[in-house]
């Protein structure tokens, strides 16, 4: 459960720190006081899209910190362990920082985390029911999700989806091969022609890079021989002006003066070594030049062959040096076409086996849904009758379509229907005219589904909109019951609901020096009586109103 919440520089909250406990925690306050700021903070910390507009004016960044005790959140603890994010103290610390440039950073147990990871973890820690939950309830996929959740169908649904993904992949490959086989004759003929053409030009044996290098050499043989011969003359052959002749002259000169300057004695020997090197270089250059010979016929062949390479590369839309690999790919495709009938038969067999597995899994899932539907509709019917619809009848309609193509959710079409008055047939929720009835239905469904939820913290944001009187008191009682073994937050404007809370937080706005700030504080028993009295209404709080508020709180404690 959530044990600690801190907010810094978020909207109108400058700084806020709350210690939180188990049970029903109600949040109340005047209209416009900023009750929604806690919802925004929770949502942001748990992975909602970051918005720099939420940063308090004048601040550089907004920061939200959440601390969770994992004793009642085994799935979250397992997720942290799987992702190597476990904290030694057995806690889970979540931090989100939003900067003025709109960027945000997320941390799990003080280690950077992606938004996706944060959202995955959040789903195992907190579940939020917003003000517009009843609108989502009108969608068939949401109704199916609620039924599966109440039935604990997670593993069964995951198995079905895995089979479906395998079947879909195999079916798509089978369809591709069948289409390819339909055009196979023409494609085979084209492939054989392309392979034969490449083989005729000896593409597999010839190396484009080597041919290119040889062509460059042959095209420049004349220049190489002319330049090389002039360098031989310069290095050695010219008896008067070559490097060798100059070195010989320098050696004689140095030997002459070395007799006078002993320190120069080693220099003539160094020049003799240079003279030997010049001779070796000249010898090697001469040997290499002797090997070169202009071959016009070979050059013509190289030009023609490389021209074929470039022509074929353009024709096959590839690079010349990739033609060899392209030929291999064409042969592989031809081999696949030649054996396509065998591959198609194997895939057809696999698709049929997967389809049989899918049907078995879908049948088992349908049976679980039917069983859960009976339990869920009885429970919700009882709840809506307590919530001001005494003749209400809630139904979960399942219509299986085994002949329909496989889907990731099975072959059941699920629809929630309700009859508000006896004698009237149940109608889809989307046909319920009264917004108040829809709100009550939504609340009943959410309360009924909580028994199967593994998350330890639930948040209800003004889900009691559109109800009042005795029904509101029952709503409060139901929420208090739900909170018996977990932590439930409820933002409410109804005194009947607020009185049922185990703990009471007041959201209040203050103005100081032209700045508006929102704060949240825990109410002591006497303060709580006055807040309930304020919610009861009236410009002036009388002794009678205070007495009534005290009676409401006393009745809640005794329930």
Buried (B, 14 or more C-beta within 10 A) or exposed (E): BBBBBBBBBBBBBBEBEBEBEBBBBBBBBBEEBBBBBBBBBBBBBBBBEBEBEBBBEEEEBBBBBBBBBBEBBEBBBEBBEEBEBBBEEEBBBBBBBBBEEEEBBBBBBEEEBEBEBBBBBBBBBBBBBBBEBBEBBBEBEBBBBBBBBBBEBEEBBEBBBEBBEBBBEBBEBBEEBBEBBEEBEEBBEEBEEBBEBBEEBEBEEBEBEEBBEBBEEBEEBEEBBEEBBEBBEBBBBBEEEBBBBBBBEBBEEBBEEBEEEEEBEEBBEEBEEBBEEBBEBBEEBBEEBEEBEEEEEEBEBBEEBBEBBEEBBEEBEBEBEEBBEBBEEBBEBBEBBEEBEEBBEEBBEBBEEBBEBBBEBBBBBBEBBBEBBEBBBEBBBBBBBBBBBEEBBBBBBBEBEEEEEBBEBBBBBBBBBBBBEEEEEBBBBEEBEEEBBBBBBBBBBBBBBBEBBBBBBBBBBBBBBBBBEEBBBBBBBBBBBBBEEBBBBBBBBBBBBBBBBBBBBBBBBEEEEEEEBBBBEBBEEEEBBBBBBBBBEEEEBEEEBBEBBBEBBEEBEEE
